[in-house]
Amino acid sequence: MIRTIILFLIIFGVVVISHEFGHFIIARKNGIRVLEFAVGMGPTLFSFVKNGTKYSLKLLPIGGACMFDGEDGIVSQEEEGGIRRRAMAEAESSLPGDVQANRIEAEGIAFTEAGVWKRIAAVFAGPFFNFILAFVVALILTAFSGVDLPVIGQVSEGSAAMEAGLQPGDVITRINHENIHFYREVVVISSLNKGEPLEIHYKRDGQKGVVNLIPRYDEEAGRHYIGFVGAGKYLKCNPLQVFQYGFYEVGYYVKTTYKSLGMLLSGQVTKDEVSGPIGIAQFVGESYDHAEKNYGTSSAVLTMLEIMVLLSVNLGILNLLPLPALDGGRLLFMLVEVVRGKPIAPEKEGMIHFAGLVVFMVLMVFIMYNDIMKLVH
């Protein structure tokens, strides 16, 4: 249990910090004052102030925040200054006298005073840094573990693939309109197929080919199968291939995340299949134990890195959704400002984001309750 908690805190902490650091560094580069850089939510466990910014560690490891001065734009400039000074005084009240005496007042301007493109850059930087983190970790994964090429290992007797003429050793390059780089992509497409036709592009001995088939339903398994059995080739990447397949790795998780969101919105995913921090922590622990038991510690570490890529891409994409209180919602308002040539009334925008925040907090409570009930049962 302790190891599971530690692993989750490390992975989730790195993902959240990278997101908030993206907001922080671009805001500072664009001269926007940052009031607080927080990891976690809820009561503050530890904090300090440096250069006018409060750095906090919160009790609940379920998120983070980079609070810009006047971010919601719902107070006047004078009121913003007063709020900022009160926040600084509160943050510094628990600090030693010498630290308080040496505090440097934050430089820069309020968020609402910055140009619209500077604000867009500061908000977009959070999700963007998640994709940067995912790519860096994907490079490490690819360098150490290689990749599963989409090469057919075997073809099942009497399967749709065999009747279509596909053979062991064929390299799958595209299915319908989706380019294929890994064998696991073929597995995902096969597992999600409900009997829809598939146009499969492949290479055989350097020659391109294309076949059309309809996966067959297996009564016992309760799903459709194309008829492939196992990947036939594993590639140990050279330095150039590490960058190539590292990019493909991030793309793979982007595609699977969007597919998962589509399944959630269409009702194909039940509430029991949705996990919050507790469910993710359990998944992390189980994945580490399984990999360590069957393949050793090094494989378990690589599995944790793979989960980090998945979570980082998920956080980046979810935050870009155009929903209130998320980065995507704020970006939507600023893009409307670019088109209109003037911002939407700050009071209205602030109310919308607040309402969105309330909805997300209620949703988070529900998901955490659902995670706990799954653990109990």
C-alpha positions as CSV (number, residue, x, y, z in Angstrom):
1,M,0.0,0.0,0.0
2,I,2.8,2.5,0.9
3,R,4.6,1.7,-2.3
4,T,1.4,2.3,-4.3
5,I,0.9,5.7,-2.7
6,I,4.5,6.7,-3.2
7,L,4.5,5.7,-6.9
8,F,1.2,7.5,-7.5
9,L,2.4,10.6,-5.8
10,I,5.6,10.6,-7.8
11,I,3.9,10.0,-11.2
12,F,0.9,12.3,-10.6
13,G,3.1,14.9,-9.0
14,V,5.4,15.1,-12.0
15,V,2.5,15.3,-14.4
16,V,0.7,18.1,-12.4
17,I,3.9,20.1,-11.8
18,S,4.8,20.0,-15.5
19,H,1.4,21.4,-16.3
20,E,1.4,24.1,-13.8
21,F,5.1,25.0,-14.6
22,G,4.0,25.5,-18.2
23,H,1.5,28.1,-17.1
24,F,4.0,29.6,-14.6
25,I,7.1,30.0,-16.8
26,I,5.2,31.4,-19.8
27,A,3.2,33.8,-17.7
28,R,6.4,35.1,-16.1
29,K,8.1,35.4,-19.5
30,N,5.2,37.5,-20.6
31,G,5.3,39.8,-17.6
32,I,2.2,38.4,-15.9
33,R,2.2,38.3,-12.1
34,V,1.7,34.9,-10.5
35,L,0.2,34.9,-7.0
36,E,0.5,31.2,-6.2
37,F,2.0,28.0,-7.6
38,A,0.2,25.1,-5.9
39,V,0.6,21.3,-6.1
40,G,-2.5,19.5,-4.8
41,M,-5.8,20.9,-3.6
42,G,-7.4,21.6,-0.2
43,P,-5.7,22.8,3.0
44,T,-2.0,23.9,2.7
45,L,0.5,21.6,4.2
46,F,3.6,23.7,3.4
47,S,4.3,27.0,1.7
48,F,6.8,29.7,1.2
49,V,7.0,33.0,-0.8
50,K,9.7,33.9,-3.2
51,N,9.7,36.9,-5.6
52,G,6.1,37.7,-4.7
53,T,4.8,34.2,-5.6
54,K,3.5,31.8,-3.0
55,Y,4.6,28.1,-3.5
56,S,2.3,25.6,-1.8
57,L,1.9,21.9,-1.2
58,K,-1.7,21.0,-0.6
59,L,-3.3,18.1,1.3
60,L,-5.1,16.4,-1.6
61,P,-3.0,15.1,-4.5
62,I,-5.7,15.5,-7.1
63,G,-4.6,18.6,-9.0
64,G,-2.7,21.8,-8.8
65,A,-3.0,25.5,-9.6
66,C,-1.1,28.4,-11.0
67,M,-3.0,31.5,-10.0
68,F,-2.4,34.6,-12.0
69,D,-3.0,38.1,-10.5
70,G,-6.6,39.1,-11.6
71,E,-7.0,35.9,-13.6
72,D,-10.8,35.9,-13.5
73,G,-11.0,39.6,-14.3
74,I,-13.9,40.1,-11.9
75,V,-12.4,42.8,-9.7
76,S,-11.0,46.2,-10.4
77,Q,-7.3,46.9,-10.6
78,E,-7.2,48.6,-7.1
79,E,-9.2,45.7,-5.6
80,E,-6.8,43.2,-7.3
81,G,-3.8,44.9,-5.7
82,G,-5.5,44.8,-2.3
83,I,-6.3,41.1,-2.6
84,R,-2.8,40.4,-3.8
85,R,-1.3,42.2,-0.8
86,R,-3.6,40.4,1.6
87,A,-2.7,37.1,0.1
88,M,1.0,37.9,0.4
89,A,0.6,39.0,4.0
90,E,-1.2,35.8,4.9
91,A,1.3,33.7,3.1
92,E,4.2,35.4,4.9
93,S,2.7,35.5,8.3
94,S,4.1,32.1,9.2
95,L,7.5,32.8,7.7
96,P,10.6,33.8,9.7
97,G,11.1,37.6,10.1
98,D,14.3,37.6,7.9
99,V,12.4,35.9,5.1
100,Q,9.6,38.5,5.3
101,A,12.1,41.3,5.4
102,N,13.8,40.1,2.2
103,R,10.6,39.4,0.2
104,I,10.8,40.9,-3.2
105,E,7.5,42.4,-4.5
106,A,6.2,40.5,-7.6
107,E,7.0,42.3,-10.8
108,G,4.8,42.5,-13.9
109,I,1.1,43.2,-14.6
110,A,-2.2,41.6,-13.8
111,F,-3.5,38.9,-16.1
112,T,-6.3,41.1,-17.4
113,E,-3.8,43.8,-18.3
114,A,-1.8,41.6,-20.6
115,G,-2.4,41.4,-24.3
116,V,-4.7,38.7,-25.4
117,W,-2.1,36.6,-27.2
118,K,0.1,36.7,-24.1
119,R,-2.8,35.5,-22.1
120,I,-3.5,32.8,-24.6
121,A,0.1,31.6,-24.5
122,A,0.1,31.5,-20.7
123,V,-3.1,29.4,-20.5
124,F,-2.2,27.1,-23.5
125,A,1.3,26.5,-22.0
126,G,-0.1,24.1,-19.3
127,P,-1.4,21.5,-21.6
128,F,1.4,22.0,-24.0
129,F,4.0,21.2,-21.3
130,N,2.1,18.0,-20.6
131,F,2.7,17.0,-24.2
132,I,6.4,18.0,-23.9
133,L,6.7,15.8,-20.8
134,A,4.9,12.9,-22.5
135,F,7.3,13.2,-25.5
136,V,10.4,13.2,-23.2
137,V,9.3,10.2,-21.3
138,A,8.3,8.5,-24.5
139,L,11.8,8.9,-25.8
140,I,13.2,7.2,-22.7
141,L,10.6,4.4,-23.1
142,T,11.4,3.9,-26.7
143,A,15.2,3.9,-26.2
144,F,15.1,1.3,-23.5
145,S,12.2,-1.0,-24.5
146,G,11.9,-0.7,-28.3
147,V,8.6,-0.9,-30.1
148,D,6.1,-3.5,-31.3
149,L,5.9,-3.2,-35.0
150,P,2.6,-3.9,-36.7
151,V,3.7,-7.1,-38.3
152,I,1.3,-10.0,-38.4
153,G,2.6,-13.0,-36.4
154,Q,0.1,-15.6,-37.4
155,V,-3.3,-15.7,-39.1
156,S,-6.1,-17.8,-37.6
157,E,-7.6,-20.6,-39.7
158,G,-10.9,-19.6,-41.2
159,S,-10.7,-16.0,-40.0
160,A,-11.7,-12.9,-42.0
161,A,-8.0,-12.1,-42.3
162,M,-7.2,-15.4,-43.9
163,E,-10.0,-15.3,-46.3
164,A,-8.9,-11.8,-47.3
165,G,-5.5,-13.1,-48.1
166,L,-3.4,-11.6,-45.4
167,Q,-0.3,-13.6,-44.4
168,P,2.2,-13.8,-41.5
169,G,4.9,-11.2,-42.0
170,D,2.6,-8.6,-43.6
171,V,3.2,-5.2,-42.2
172,I,0.0,-3.3,-41.5
173,T,0.4,0.4,-42.5
174,R,-3.2,1.7,-42.3
175,I,-6.6,0.6,-41.2
176,N,-9.4,2.7,-42.7
177,H,-8.2,6.3,-42.4
178,E,-5.9,5.7,-39.4
179,N,-2.1,5.2,-39.9
180,I,-0.7,2.3,-38.0
181,H,2.8,2.4,-36.3
182,F,2.4,-0.2,-33.5
183,Y,0.9,-3.6,-33.3
184,R,-1.1,-2.5,-30.2
185,E,-3.0,-0.1,-32.4
186,V,-4.2,-3.0,-34.4
187,V,-5.3,-4.7,-31.1
188,V,-7.2,-1.6,-30.0
189,I,-9.0,-1.3,-33.3
190,S,-9.9,-5.0,-33.3
191,S,-11.1,-4.9,-29.7
192,L,-13.4,-1.9,-30.3
193,N,-14.8,-3.2,-33.6
194,K,-18.5,-4.0,-33.6
195,G,-18.6,-5.7,-37.0
196,E,-17.9,-2.6,-39.1
197,P,-16.0,-3.2,-42.4
198,L,-12.2,-2.5,-42.3
199,E,-10.0,-1.4,-45.1
200,I,-6.5,-2.7,-44.3
201,H,-3.4,-1.4,-46.0
202,Y,-0.3,-3.5,-45.8
203,K,3.2,-4.2,-47.2
204,R,4.5,-7.6,-48.3
205,D,8.1,-7.9,-49.5
206,G,8.1,-4.2,-50.2
207,Q,4.9,-4.3,-52.2
208,K,1.8,-2.4,-51.1
209,G,-1.6,-4.1,-50.9
210,V,-5.1,-3.4,-49.6
211,V,-7.9,-5.7,-48.5
212,N,-11.4,-5.2,-47.2
213,L,-12.9,-7.4,-44.6
214,I,-15.5,-7.6,-41.8
215,P,-14.3,-9.0,-38.5
216,R,-16.1,-12.1,-37.4
217,Y,-18.0,-12.4,-34.2
218,D,-16.9,-15.0,-31.6
219,E,-19.8,-16.2,-29.5
220,E,-17.6,-17.5,-26.7
221,A,-15.5,-14.3,-26.4
222,G,-18.4,-12.0,-27.0
223,R,-16.5,-9.8,-29.5
224,H,-15.4,-9.5,-33.1
225,Y,-11.9,-10.7,-34.3
226,I,-9.9,-9.8,-37.4
227,G,-8.0,-13.0,-37.2
228,F,-4.4,-11.9,-36.3
229,V,-2.5,-13.7,-33.6
230,G,0.5,-11.9,-32.0
231,A,3.0,-9.4,-33.2
232,G,5.7,-10.8,-35.4
233,K,8.5,-8.3,-34.9
234,Y,10.0,-6.2,-32.1
235,L,12.3,-3.3,-33.0
236,K,15.3,-2.1,-31.0
237,C,15.5,1.6,-32.1
238,N,18.6,3.5,-33.2
239,P,18.9,7.1,-32.1
240,L,16.9,8.5,-35.0
241,Q,14.2,5.9,-34.6
242,V,13.9,6.8,-30.9
243,F,12.7,10.3,-31.9
244,Q,10.5,8.9,-34.6
245,Y,8.7,6.3,-32.5
246,G,8.7,8.5,-29.5
247,F,6.6,10.9,-31.5
248,Y,4.4,8.0,-32.6
249,E,4.1,6.9,-29.0
250,V,2.6,10.2,-27.9
251,G,0.3,10.1,-30.9
252,Y,-0.9,6.7,-29.9
253,Y,-2.0,7.9,-26.5
254,V,-3.6,11.0,-28.0
255,K,-5.7,8.7,-30.3
256,T,-6.7,6.3,-27.5
257,T,-7.6,9.2,-25.2
258,Y,-9.9,10.7,-27.9
259,K,-11.4,7.3,-28.5
260,S,-12.0,6.8,-24.8
261,L,-13.8,10.2,-24.6
262,G,-15.9,9.3,-27.6
263,M,-16.9,6.0,-25.9
264,L,-17.7,7.9,-22.7
265,L,-19.9,10.4,-24.4
266,S,-21.7,7.7,-26.4
267,G,-22.4,5.6,-23.3
268,Q,-20.1,2.7,-24.2
269,V,-18.2,3.3,-21.0
270,T,-20.0,2.7,-17.7
271,K,-19.3,4.6,-14.4
272,D,-17.5,1.6,-13.1
273,E,-14.9,2.0,-15.9
274,V,-14.1,5.6,-15.0
275,S,-11.4,6.2,-12.4
276,G,-10.3,9.1,-10.3
277,P,-7.1,9.5,-8.2
278,I,-7.9,6.5,-6.0
279,G,-8.6,4.3,-9.0
280,I,-5.5,5.5,-10.8
281,A,-3.4,4.9,-7.7
282,Q,-4.8,1.3,-7.5
283,F,-4.0,0.8,-11.2
284,V,-0.5,2.1,-10.7
285,G,0.2,-0.3,-7.8
286,E,-1.3,-3.3,-9.6
287,S,0.6,-2.6,-12.8
288,Y,3.9,-2.2,-10.9
289,D,3.4,-5.5,-8.9
290,H,2.4,-7.4,-12.1
291,A,5.4,-6.2,-14.1
292,E,7.9,-6.7,-11.3
293,K,6.6,-10.2,-10.5
294,N,6.6,-11.4,-14.2
295,Y,9.4,-9.4,-15.8
296,G,11.6,-7.8,-13.1
297,T,12.1,-4.4,-11.6
298,S,13.4,-2.7,-14.8
299,S,10.2,-3.7,-16.6
300,A,8.1,-2.3,-13.7
301,V,9.9,1.0,-13.9
302,L,9.3,1.2,-17.7
303,T,5.6,0.4,-17.0
304,M,5.5,3.4,-14.6
305,L,6.9,5.6,-17.3
306,E,4.3,4.4,-19.7
307,I,1.6,5.3,-17.3
308,M,3.2,8.7,-16.9
309,V,3.0,9.2,-20.7
310,L,-0.7,8.1,-20.6
311,L,-1.6,10.4,-17.7
312,S,0.3,13.4,-19.1
313,V,-1.4,13.1,-22.5
314,N,-4.8,12.7,-20.7
315,L,-4.3,15.7,-18.6
316,G,-3.2,17.8,-21.6
317,I,-6.2,16.8,-23.7
318,L,-8.8,17.1,-20.9
319,N,-7.6,20.6,-20.1
320,L,-8.0,21.6,-23.7
321,L,-11.7,20.7,-23.8
322,P,-13.7,23.9,-24.3
323,L,-15.5,23.6,-20.9
324,P,-15.8,26.2,-18.2
325,A,-13.1,26.3,-15.6
326,L,-10.7,24.3,-17.8
327,D,-7.9,25.8,-19.8
328,G,-9.9,25.0,-23.0
329,G,-12.8,27.0,-21.7
330,R,-10.6,30.0,-20.9
331,L,-9.0,29.8,-24.3
332,L,-12.4,29.8,-25.9
333,F,-13.3,33.1,-24.3
334,M,-10.0,34.6,-25.4
335,L,-10.4,33.4,-28.9
336,V,-13.8,35.0,-29.0
337,E,-12.1,38.1,-27.8
338,V,-9.7,37.9,-30.7
339,V,-12.6,37.7,-33.2
340,R,-14.8,40.4,-31.5
341,G,-11.9,42.7,-30.8
342,K,-13.0,43.1,-27.2
343,P,-13.3,40.7,-24.3
344,I,-16.6,39.3,-23.0
345,A,-17.8,41.0,-19.8
346,P,-15.5,39.8,-17.0
347,E,-18.4,39.3,-14.6
348,K,-20.1,37.0,-17.0
349,E,-17.0,35.0,-17.8
350,G,-16.2,34.7,-14.1
351,M,-19.6,33.4,-13.2
352,I,-19.4,30.8,-16.0
353,H,-16.1,29.5,-14.9
354,F,-17.2,29.4,-11.2
355,A,-20.3,27.4,-12.2
356,G,-18.0,25.0,-14.2
357,L,-15.7,24.7,-11.2
358,V,-18.6,23.7,-9.0
359,V,-19.8,21.1,-11.5
360,F,-16.3,19.6,-11.7
361,M,-15.9,19.5,-7.9
362,V,-19.2,17.6,-7.6
363,L,-18.1,15.3,-10.4
364,M,-14.7,14.7,-8.6
365,V,-16.5,13.8,-5.4
366,F,-18.7,11.3,-7.3
367,I,-15.7,9.7,-9.0
368,M,-13.8,9.4,-5.7
369,Y,-16.9,7.9,-4.1
370,N,-17.2,5.5,-7.0
371,D,-13.5,4.5,-6.6
372,I,-14.0,3.9,-2.9
373,M,-17.1,1.7,-3.5
374,K,-15.1,-0.4,-6.1
375,L,-12.4,-0.9,-3.5
376,V,-14.9,-1.9,-0.8
377,H,-16.5,-4.4,-3.0
